[in-house]
Amino acid sequence: MGLAIRDGSVDADGLRICYQEAGDGPPLVHLHGTYGLSWTPAHDLLSSAFRTIAFEMPGFGATENQKTQTVQDVATTMAAAAQALGLSRFNLIGTSFGGTVASWMAVQRSDLVAALVLDAPSSIRPEGSKPVSSSPEQIYAHPERVPPTPAIDPTMAARRLTIVRRLSGPARDTLLEEGLRRLKIPTLVMFGTQDSVIPSAMGRVYKELIPDAHLVFVYDAGHALMVERPEAFAEVVTDFLERADAFIISRTKTVVFP
């Protein structure tokens, strides 16, 4: 049983940003993927050590968002949302599309981000790849092991995909990659070994680009690490955030491979 989840919202950059949070301790902000905000068992595990705040990015909930035109705009808005919550420094996780937003946040506002976790990020993709859908067959290595989730309203799902297509930049964004090369923030990059959405080999590109980057592959997991392997995800992320410069690899050797 996790800690009580608190719902809230803040006004930032002219938009109302909803969020869910639980726990106390150092603040940990999470930005979701294409599927939108969804509290997972991984959030429960993380909230035992951190004040875990899962934001809903504008346009991914019940309200349409015609204002935001670029992923850089989203990063600016989410940084403002964190500051509206009174956060002057925080750890940041970005999942899939949220990893692209988190990458831009770290580049634009390195003063706010203490440490960065990129969870199967979509910032760097193979040429010709398409935006991530939320079908279980695509994002899980073993969809039969994942508890069923409520069906997503088709209209909302279509709207989310539309905004991702509008905001997603090129497969290789030169401007973002230049920023990542200059990044001086401890960074953890995680991919599932069976990610069929974004090849896990993309992780090595981040390792080469970001000066202080660690790369971890989670065994027997697909694209949705937080859902499919919550214990492995939370254990590695917590270890990384607690040990920072002393982080080499997970203390337990059974859930991940370097």
N, C-alpha and C positions, 0 to 999 in steps of 0.2 A: 504494500500500500504506500503510495507516494504522499508527499506533503500536499496540503490544500492548495488548489490552483486558484489564483486570483485573476479576475478579468478587469481590464481597464482600457483607457484610451487617452491619447494626447493629441493636441493640435500642433502640427509641425509643417512648415513650408506651405501653409495654406490648405493643408489636408488633415483629415481626421485619421489617425493611425491607431488601430486596435492592437491589443497584445494580451498575452496570458503570461503569468509568472508564478513561481513558487520558490521557496527556500530563502535562505539568508546567506551572508558571506560575500565574497568578491563578486561583482556583477559579471554575468555572462550573457551576452546578447546572441540570439539565434535568428537567422534569416532563412526562411523556408525555400523550397524549390517550386517548380511549376504547379504542384498540386495544392499549394496554399497552406495556410496555417493549420497545423494539426499537432496536438500535444501527444507525445509518444512515450513509451516506457523509458527511452533514453533520456528524455527531459526529466522524468521522475528521478532517475539515478543521478543525473547531474545536479539536481536541486538539493541533494543531500550535502553537497559541498559548496554550491554556489547559489547566489540569487540569480536564477535562470529566467530570462525574459525572452519569450518567443514573440516577435513582432509579426504582424500581418502587413505585408507591403501593399501600398495603395493600388487598387484595381484587382486584387486577388480575393476580395471578400464580396459582400453583398452590394457594395457601391462601385459604380463604374469610375474609371479614372481616365479622363481625356487630357489632363494637364501634362502628365509626365511623357516626355518624348524620347528620352535616351536613358540608358542604364546609368550614366553618370548622374542624371537627374534623380534617379531612385536612390543612389548612394548619398547624395546631398540631403534628400528628404529623411532618410533613415538615420543619418548622423544627427540631424536636427531633432528627430524623435527621441533619440537616446539622451540628448542634452535636455530636452523638455522633461524627461524623467529625473533630471538631476544628476545624470551620469557624466562625470568629467573624464573618466578613464575606465575602460572595460575590456574584457576578453570578448572576442567576436568569432562566431561560427557562421559559415555560409554553406548551405547545401545546394548543390547543382546550380540552378540559375541564381539562387541566393549566394553561391560562391562567387559568381561574377560581380554581384553587387558588393559583397564583402571585400573583394579584391580592390574595387574602386574606392570603397570607404577607406581602406588602409592606405591607399596611395594618396587620396585627397586629404585625409584627416589622420595622419599618423600620430598626431598629438593625443587623439582619443583612444586609439587601439593599443592595448598593452600586449596582447598576443592574438594571433590569427590562426583559425582552424578552417581549412578548405576541405569540405566533405564532398567528394566526387564532383568537384567544381566543373562548370561548363564554360569557364573563361577561355579555355584553349581546347579546340575541338578539331577533329579530322575534317578536311575539306569535304563539303557536300552533306555534312550531318544536319539533321533536322532538330527542331526544338523537342525537348523531352516531353513525352506524354506521361500520364499517370496510370497506364494500364499495368496490372500486376505482372502480366507476362513479360513486360519490358523492363520493369524496374527491380524485380526480385529474381534471385537465382533459384529460389524454391518457393513460389507463390503458395504451394500447398501447405507450407509451414506457418504462414502468416495468418493471424486471426482475421476473419472477414471484417471489412470496414463499411460504414454506411455508404450507399450509392451517392455519387456526386451528381448534382443537378446538371443535366446536359448543357443548359444555357450558361451556367457559371463556368463549366469546364471549357466551353467554347470561348468564352470571354477571356479566361486565363490564358489559353493558348494564343489568342489574338494579341494580347498585350506582351506576351513573351516574344512572339515573332516581331512585334513592333520595336521592342527594346533590345533584342539580342543583336550584338554587333557581329563583325566578321569572325570566322573561325580562328583567325590569328589577328588580334588587335595590336598593332605596332605601338600605339600610344600607351596602352595598358601595360604591355610587356616592358616598355622602357621604364615605366613607373615601378614595376615589380623588381627590376634590376637594382633600383635605388632603395628598395625597401629595407629598413633597419628594424624590423619587427620580427620576433621569434614566430615562426610559421610551421604549422603541421599540415601536411597534405595527406589525405586518406582516400583510398580507392578499394573497392571490393575486387577480389581476384576474378570474379565472374561478372563484372559489370559489362552488360551488353549494350548500354546506351552510349557511354564514353569510354573508350578503351583505357584500361588501367595504365597502359604505357604512357599516356599523357602525363601521368604523375612525374615522370622523369624530366619532362620539360620544365615543370615548376621547380624541381630540385636544381636544375641548371640555372634557371633565371633568378630565383630568390636567394640572396646571400646566406640567410640564416634559416634554411628550410630543412625540415625532416620529412621523410616520405615513408608511409606505412601502408602496407597492403593487408586488408582484412580477409582472412581465408574463408572460402565458401560463402561469399556474400556478393550480391548484385549491386545495383545502383543505389538502392534505398537502405544505406547502412543503419541509420538510426532506428528503422522499423525492423529490419531483418536480423541484425546482430546488435541489439541495444546494449547488452552487457559488455561486449568487446569494444563497441564505440565509446561508451562512457568511461570504461577503464583506461583506455589509451588517452582520451582527451583529458581526463582528470589528472593522470600521471604527467602528461605534458605540461599542463597549466600549473601544476604544483611544483614541478622540478625545473622548468624553464631551461636554463643553460646546462643543467645536469641531465636533461632528458637524452636518453640514447634509444631505448626501446622499452616496451611494456615490461613491468616487473614480472608478470606471468607470461610464460612462453607458449601457452597452448592456444591463444586466441588470435594472434597476429604473427605476421612474418615481416621482417624488414625489407 
